[in-house]
Amino acid sequence: MISAPSASRTSIEAMTTATAAAPPDLKARVTPEPFRHRRFPVGLAGVFGVFAAVCLWVVWRTGPGKVPFLDMFERTSRMWPNAPLPTDSQYILREPLGQILYRLLPVHSTNVFLALHLLCLLGSALLLASWLCRRLGPRSGLVASMIMLLAPVTTVLLLWIGMYDAFSILVWVAVLVSMDRRVGWQLAAGLLAGFQDFEQMGVGLLMVALLPQLARAAGLRPRVVYLLGGAVIGKLFLEGYLHTAGAGSGSRLSYLERWDVFSGLVGSTTANAPLLLWSALAGLWGFAAKALYDSWGRWSGQQRVGLALAATLWFGSAALSADHTRVLAMTSFPLVVMGAMAIADRWRDLRALARLPQTWLLVLAPPVVLLDYTSVQMGIKPGTWGIWIF
């Protein structure tokens, strides 16, 4: 006979053996994992909800507005390419895509002009977001789109609705889309870039050439020779047409012929260098500094020299312009998109991304937009939306 204690021990051993031999799903039911240790990844609906919240936050902190001297821009577009402009403003005629499209419309007014540029901005945003989702997948694509929403370029575009930058951004998106296609597409995109804004697009493409590691990190294959070659052809075609149409001559740098203007810009740049530096990337500096710290030791000497040259070209072009932050944002647009793609691909879990201090720096740090070294007022103000009452 078996005693009671022995029977009890035998039963316990049998239960332990049965639990150990049980399949994984049965073991999980016997000893459930505490709820606090479970991980539930954020689904697509959750990412989309965060994306919508970021959109509202960006609009609220920026306070969208129309470009100063809207009447002048509208009149110039209506009379393109023979609008009477001073020599130092003739460069406006050399941003032609929006002006050509506006001339083709059956109705002309400042309200129609504003609506056209707003639709162009929305179309560019949708095209960029859809391309990012195709390249990275829906969730990572939306994360990259959120990063672009929080970048200084979005602030610049929303502050001055009605400016030709709306069509320049559309061209930049076309250039980016072409970077994973054959050289013929890149040549055509470069031609469009040179036709619309040769100077800014040229600076941006040279920066892409000097920092090929960013394009590789984003999985893109830019053929900068074809892009720049197309840009030169587009610029020559535009100048040839303007000459035959009797348009005035002039460039962006014509105002620098005056020594007082040139010396004033140099002095202001030196005095306001820290503010200019912050306005270049604003909250994105957290991610940029971390990436530079992690990559510097692995970079070759050639890559470090390329970074130094790109930074010199970037800040030098902004220092010689009165629209400092706008120039910084427009010329760096392709590199910022590539950086956003690398961030979204590196942190695919939105929860992990939200725990990074540089993410909160990006969300909360206020952008600064400098115009002739004066900070432009931003944010929703009483009467802000009155500009939309037609």
C-alpha positions as CSV (number, residue, x, y, z in Angstrom):
1,M,0.0,0.0,0.0
2,I,1.0,3.6,-0.6
3,S,0.9,6.0,2.2
4,A,-1.0,9.3,1.9
5,P,2.1,11.5,1.8
6,S,3.7,9.3,-0.8
7,A,0.5,9.5,-2.9
8,S,0.4,13.2,-2.6
9,R,4.1,13.5,-3.7
10,T,3.4,11.2,-6.6
11,S,0.4,13.3,-7.7
12,I,2.5,16.6,-7.6
13,E,5.3,15.0,-9.6
14,A,2.8,13.8,-12.2
15,M,1.2,17.3,-12.5
16,T,4.7,18.9,-12.9
17,T,5.7,16.4,-15.5
18,A,2.5,16.9,-17.4
19,T,3.0,20.7,-17.3
20,A,6.6,20.5,-18.6
21,A,5.6,18.1,-21.4
22,A,2.6,20.3,-22.4
23,P,2.7,22.1,-25.8
24,P,3.6,25.7,-25.7
25,D,0.0,27.0,-26.0
26,L,-1.1,24.8,-23.0
27,K,1.9,26.1,-20.9
28,A,0.9,29.6,-21.7
29,R,-2.6,28.9,-20.4
30,V,-1.2,27.3,-17.2
31,T,1.2,30.1,-16.5
32,P,0.0,33.2,-18.3
33,E,2.4,36.1,-19.0
34,P,1.6,39.2,-17.0
35,F,-0.2,41.8,-19.0
36,R,2.3,44.5,-18.3
37,H,5.0,42.5,-20.2
38,R,2.9,42.1,-23.4
39,R,3.8,44.2,-26.4
40,F,1.2,45.4,-28.8
41,P,2.7,47.2,-31.9
42,V,0.9,50.3,-33.0
43,G,-1.3,49.4,-36.0
44,L,-1.8,51.4,-39.2
45,A,-4.9,53.1,-37.8
46,G,-3.0,54.3,-34.7
47,V,-0.2,55.6,-36.9
48,F,-2.7,57.5,-39.0
49,G,-4.3,59.0,-35.9
50,V,-0.9,60.3,-34.7
51,F,-0.3,61.6,-38.2
52,A,-3.6,63.6,-38.1
53,A,-2.7,65.0,-34.7
54,V,0.7,66.1,-36.0
55,C,-1.0,67.9,-38.9
56,L,-3.2,69.8,-36.5
57,W,-0.2,70.7,-34.3
58,V,1.9,71.9,-37.2
59,V,-1.0,74.1,-38.5
60,W,-1.6,75.5,-35.1
61,R,2.0,76.4,-34.3
62,T,2.7,77.8,-37.7
63,G,-0.4,79.9,-38.4
64,P,-0.7,79.6,-42.2
65,G,-0.6,82.9,-44.0
66,K,-0.3,84.5,-47.4
67,V,2.9,85.8,-49.0
68,P,3.6,89.5,-48.5
69,F,2.9,91.6,-51.6
70,L,0.4,89.0,-52.9
71,D,-1.0,91.5,-55.4
72,M,2.5,92.0,-57.0
73,F,3.0,88.2,-57.4
74,E,-0.4,87.8,-58.9
75,R,0.0,90.7,-61.3
76,T,3.5,89.4,-62.3
77,S,2.1,85.9,-63.0
78,R,-0.8,87.4,-65.1
79,M,1.6,89.4,-67.2
80,W,4.4,86.8,-67.5
81,P,6.9,87.0,-69.1
82,N,6.6,90.7,-69.8
83,A,5.7,92.0,-66.3
84,P,7.5,95.3,-65.6
85,L,9.9,94.5,-62.7
86,P,13.0,96.2,-61.3
87,T,16.3,94.6,-62.3
88,D,16.8,93.1,-58.8
89,S,13.3,91.5,-59.1
90,Q,13.6,90.0,-62.6
91,Y,14.5,86.6,-61.0
92,I,10.7,86.2,-60.2
93,L,10.2,85.7,-64.0
94,R,12.6,82.8,-63.7
95,E,10.2,80.7,-61.5
96,P,7.8,80.1,-64.4
97,L,5.7,76.9,-63.8
98,G,3.1,78.4,-61.5
99,Q,3.0,81.6,-63.6
100,I,2.4,79.7,-66.8
101,L,-0.3,77.6,-65.3
102,Y,-2.0,80.7,-63.8
103,R,-2.0,82.4,-67.1
104,L,-3.8,79.4,-68.7
105,L,-6.7,79.7,-66.2
106,P,-9.9,81.3,-67.5
107,V,-10.3,83.5,-64.3
108,H,-7.7,85.6,-62.7
109,S,-7.8,87.1,-59.2
110,T,-5.8,87.1,-56.0
111,N,-8.2,84.5,-54.5
112,V,-7.7,82.2,-57.5
113,F,-4.0,82.7,-57.3
114,L,-4.0,81.7,-53.6
115,A,-6.1,78.7,-54.3
116,L,-3.9,77.5,-57.1
117,H,-0.8,77.6,-54.9
118,L,-2.6,75.9,-52.0
119,L,-3.8,73.1,-54.3
120,C,-0.2,72.7,-55.5
121,L,1.1,72.4,-51.9
122,L,-1.6,69.8,-51.1
123,G,-0.9,67.9,-54.2
124,S,2.9,67.9,-53.5
125,A,2.3,66.6,-50.0
126,L,0.0,63.8,-51.2
127,L,2.5,62.8,-53.9
128,L,5.4,62.8,-51.5
129,A,3.5,60.8,-48.8
130,S,2.2,58.2,-51.3
131,W,5.8,57.8,-52.7
132,L,7.2,57.4,-49.1
133,C,4.5,54.8,-48.3
134,R,5.3,52.9,-51.5
135,R,9.0,52.9,-50.7
136,L,8.9,52.2,-47.0
137,G,5.5,50.6,-46.4
138,P,2.4,52.3,-45.1
139,R,3.4,52.7,-41.4
140,S,7.0,53.7,-42.0
141,G,5.9,56.0,-44.9
142,L,3.5,57.8,-42.6
143,V,6.2,58.2,-40.0
144,A,8.6,59.7,-42.6
145,S,5.7,62.0,-43.7
146,M,5.3,63.1,-40.1
147,I,8.9,64.0,-39.8
148,M,8.6,66.1,-43.0
149,L,5.6,67.9,-41.5
150,L,7.6,68.9,-38.5
151,A,10.6,70.0,-40.6
152,P,11.3,73.7,-41.2
153,V,10.4,73.5,-44.9
154,T,6.7,72.9,-44.0
155,T,6.7,76.0,-41.8
156,V,8.2,78.1,-44.6
157,L,5.7,76.8,-47.2
158,L,2.7,77.4,-44.9
159,L,3.8,80.9,-43.9
160,W,4.0,82.2,-47.4
161,I,1.2,80.6,-49.4
162,G,1.1,82.2,-52.9
163,M,4.9,82.1,-53.4
164,Y,6.4,80.2,-56.3
165,D,8.0,77.8,-53.7
166,A,4.9,75.7,-54.0
167,F,5.8,74.7,-57.5
168,S,9.4,74.3,-56.7
169,I,8.5,71.8,-54.0
170,L,6.4,69.9,-56.6
171,V,9.5,69.8,-58.8
172,W,11.7,68.6,-55.9
173,V,9.2,65.7,-55.3
174,A,9.4,64.8,-59.0
175,V,13.2,64.8,-58.7
176,L,13.1,62.5,-55.7
177,V,10.7,60.1,-57.4
178,S,13.0,59.9,-60.4
179,M,16.0,58.9,-58.2
180,D,14.9,55.2,-58.1
181,R,14.3,55.2,-61.9
182,R,16.3,55.0,-65.0
183,V,18.6,57.8,-66.1
184,G,16.1,59.1,-68.7
185,W,13.7,59.9,-66.0
186,Q,16.3,61.7,-64.0
187,L,17.4,63.7,-67.0
188,A,13.8,64.8,-67.5
189,A,13.4,65.7,-63.8
190,G,16.6,67.7,-63.9
191,L,15.4,69.6,-67.0
192,L,12.2,70.5,-65.1
193,A,14.2,71.5,-62.1
194,G,16.5,73.9,-64.1
195,F,13.4,75.3,-65.8
196,Q,11.7,76.2,-62.5
197,D,14.5,77.2,-60.2
198,F,18.0,76.6,-61.4
199,E,19.9,78.2,-58.6
200,Q,18.3,76.5,-55.6
201,M,17.9,73.2,-57.4
202,G,21.5,73.3,-58.5
203,V,22.7,73.9,-54.9
204,G,20.5,71.1,-53.6
205,L,21.7,68.6,-56.3
206,L,25.4,69.5,-55.6
207,M,24.7,68.7,-51.9
208,V,23.2,65.4,-52.8
209,A,26.4,64.7,-54.9
210,L,28.6,65.6,-51.9
211,L,26.7,63.4,-49.5
212,P,26.1,60.1,-51.4
213,Q,25.9,58.1,-48.1
214,L,22.5,59.7,-47.4
215,A,21.1,58.6,-50.7
216,R,22.4,55.0,-50.1
217,A,20.8,55.0,-46.6
218,A,17.5,55.9,-48.2
219,G,17.9,53.2,-50.9
220,L,18.0,55.8,-53.8
221,R,20.4,55.9,-56.8
222,P,20.6,59.5,-57.9
223,R,22.6,60.1,-61.1
224,V,23.7,63.6,-60.3
225,V,25.5,64.1,-63.6
226,Y,22.2,63.6,-65.5
227,L,20.2,65.6,-63.0
228,L,22.5,68.6,-63.2
229,G,22.9,68.2,-67.0
230,G,19.1,68.3,-67.4
231,A,19.0,71.4,-65.1
232,V,21.5,73.2,-67.3
233,I,19.4,72.4,-70.4
234,G,16.2,73.5,-68.7
235,K,17.8,76.8,-67.6
236,L,19.2,77.5,-71.1
237,F,15.8,76.8,-72.6
238,L,14.1,79.2,-70.2
239,E,16.6,82.0,-70.8
240,G,16.3,81.6,-74.5
241,Y,12.6,81.8,-74.4
242,L,12.6,84.9,-72.1
243,H,15.1,86.6,-74.4
244,T,13.0,86.1,-77.5
245,A,9.9,87.2,-75.6
246,G,11.5,90.5,-74.6
247,A,11.7,89.8,-70.9
248,G,14.2,91.8,-68.8
249,S,17.5,90.3,-67.7
250,G,18.5,89.8,-64.2
251,S,19.5,87.2,-61.6
252,R,19.1,86.5,-57.9
253,L,22.6,87.9,-57.2
254,S,22.1,91.3,-58.9
255,Y,21.3,93.0,-55.6
256,L,24.8,92.0,-54.3
257,E,26.4,94.4,-56.8
258,R,25.8,97.1,-54.2
259,W,28.6,97.0,-51.6
260,D,26.4,98.3,-48.8
261,V,24.0,95.4,-49.3
262,F,26.7,92.8,-49.5
263,S,28.6,94.0,-46.5
264,G,25.3,94.3,-44.5
265,L,24.5,90.7,-45.3
266,V,27.9,89.5,-44.2
267,G,27.8,91.4,-41.0
268,S,24.3,90.2,-40.2
269,T,25.3,86.6,-40.8
270,T,28.2,86.9,-38.4
271,A,26.1,88.5,-35.7
272,N,23.1,86.1,-36.1
273,A,25.0,82.9,-36.8
274,P,23.6,80.8,-33.9
275,L,20.0,81.7,-34.8
276,L,20.7,81.0,-38.5
277,L,22.2,77.6,-37.6
278,W,19.1,76.7,-35.5
279,S,16.7,77.8,-38.2
280,A,18.3,75.4,-40.7
281,L,16.9,72.2,-39.1
282,A,15.2,73.3,-35.8
283,G,14.1,70.2,-33.9
284,L,15.7,67.9,-36.5
285,W,19.1,68.8,-35.1
286,G,18.6,66.1,-32.5
287,F,18.5,63.4,-35.1
288,A,21.2,65.0,-37.2
289,A,23.6,65.3,-34.3
290,K,23.0,61.7,-33.2
291,A,23.5,60.3,-36.7
292,L,26.7,62.4,-37.1
293,Y,28.0,61.1,-33.8
294,D,27.3,57.5,-34.7
295,S,28.7,57.7,-38.3
296,W,31.7,60.0,-37.9
297,G,34.1,57.2,-36.9
298,R,33.0,55.0,-39.8
299,W,33.2,57.7,-42.5
300,S,36.3,58.0,-44.7
301,G,38.2,61.2,-45.1
302,Q,36.5,61.8,-48.4
303,Q,33.1,61.6,-46.8
304,R,34.0,64.0,-44.1
305,V,35.4,66.5,-46.6
306,G,32.1,66.1,-48.6
307,L,30.1,67.0,-45.5
308,A,32.2,70.1,-44.9
309,L,31.8,71.2,-48.5
310,A,28.1,70.6,-48.4
311,A,27.6,72.6,-45.2
312,T,29.7,75.5,-46.6
313,L,27.6,75.5,-49.8
314,W,24.4,75.2,-47.8
315,F,25.0,78.0,-45.3
316,G,26.9,80.2,-47.8
317,S,23.9,80.3,-50.2
318,A,21.6,81.2,-47.3
319,A,24.0,83.9,-46.0
320,L,23.9,85.7,-49.4
321,S,20.2,85.8,-49.5
322,A,17.7,87.9,-47.6
323,D,15.3,84.8,-47.3
324,H,17.8,82.9,-45.1
325,T,15.6,80.1,-43.6
326,R,13.6,79.7,-46.8
327,V,16.7,79.2,-48.9
328,L,18.1,76.7,-46.3
329,A,14.8,74.8,-46.3
330,M,14.4,74.7,-50.1
331,T,18.0,73.7,-51.0
332,S,18.2,70.9,-48.3
333,F,14.8,69.4,-49.2
334,P,16.0,66.2,-50.9
335,L,18.6,65.5,-48.1
336,V,16.0,66.1,-45.4
337,V,13.6,63.7,-47.1
338,M,16.4,61.1,-47.3
339,G,17.1,61.6,-43.6
340,A,13.4,61.2,-42.8
341,M,13.4,57.9,-44.7
342,A,16.4,56.6,-42.8
343,I,14.8,57.6,-39.4
344,A,11.5,55.9,-40.3
345,D,13.3,52.8,-41.5
346,R,15.5,52.6,-38.4
347,W,12.7,53.0,-35.9
348,R,9.8,51.1,-37.4
349,D,8.1,50.8,-34.0
350,L,6.3,54.0,-33.3
351,R,6.4,53.4,-29.5
352,A,10.2,53.1,-29.6
353,L,10.5,56.2,-31.7
354,A,8.3,58.1,-29.2
355,R,10.7,57.2,-26.4
356,L,13.6,59.0,-28.0
357,P,14.4,62.5,-26.6
358,Q,15.2,63.7,-30.1
359,T,11.6,62.9,-31.2
360,W,10.2,65.2,-28.5
361,L,12.8,67.9,-29.5
362,L,11.4,67.6,-33.0
363,V,7.8,67.9,-31.9
364,L,8.1,70.6,-29.2
365,A,11.1,72.8,-30.3
366,P,9.8,75.9,-32.0
367,P,11.0,76.5,-35.6
368,V,12.5,79.9,-36.4
369,V,12.1,81.5,-39.8
370,L,14.5,84.4,-40.5
371,L,13.7,87.0,-43.1
372,D,16.5,89.5,-43.5
373,Y,17.5,88.4,-40.0
374,T,14.2,89.3,-38.5
375,S,12.2,86.4,-37.0
376,V,8.8,86.0,-38.7
377,Q,5.9,85.8,-36.3
378,M,4.2,82.5,-36.3
379,G,1.2,80.8,-34.6
380,I,-2.6,81.2,-34.9
381,K,-3.4,84.8,-34.2
382,P,-6.7,86.7,-34.1
383,G,-7.7,87.5,-37.6
384,T,-5.3,84.9,-39.1
385,W,-8.1,83.1,-40.8
386,G,-9.6,86.3,-42.1
387,I,-7.3,86.1,-45.1
388,W,-9.4,83.1,-46.3
389,I,-12.6,85.0,-46.3
390,F,-13.0,85.7,-50.0
